[in-house]
Amino acid sequence: MLVSLRPRTFAARLDSRTDCTPLARLFLRAYLAGFPSGERYSDTAELLLGELFANAVRHCDAPDDRLVEVRFAIVGDRLRIEVHDAGSGRPVVRSAFPDEECGRGLFLVNALAERWGCCARSGGIGKFVWALVAPALPVAVTV
């Protein structure tokens, strides 16, 4: 019998502040470091997690003292990222005007994730946004 010491899922609750986004990405890097091919997810996954976390903080209509939860799991050969918040709003992909500084986060998620979506949380309070990340193809080195 083979026993894996690596966790299948990871979850952490962070303050609902944009300055916690780097900490969420650090947790993701540490989680992926425990997998032999974890680095194949990291670039895209960190970008998507950053966008989803920032959206949860900026657009959440819940009180400021509510926490944002991040969850990561390797499911088959895909990385599943979830960001949970207590807000009632649902994310919508929109087109940003060229001179706008914000508004492209979900556009990036939509373009880079294999799939993504939004679901109600159990218990009826809030939602979670999830994204599936496919592993990047290994880079061929030629000599």
Disulfide bonds with the S-S distance in Angstrom:
none
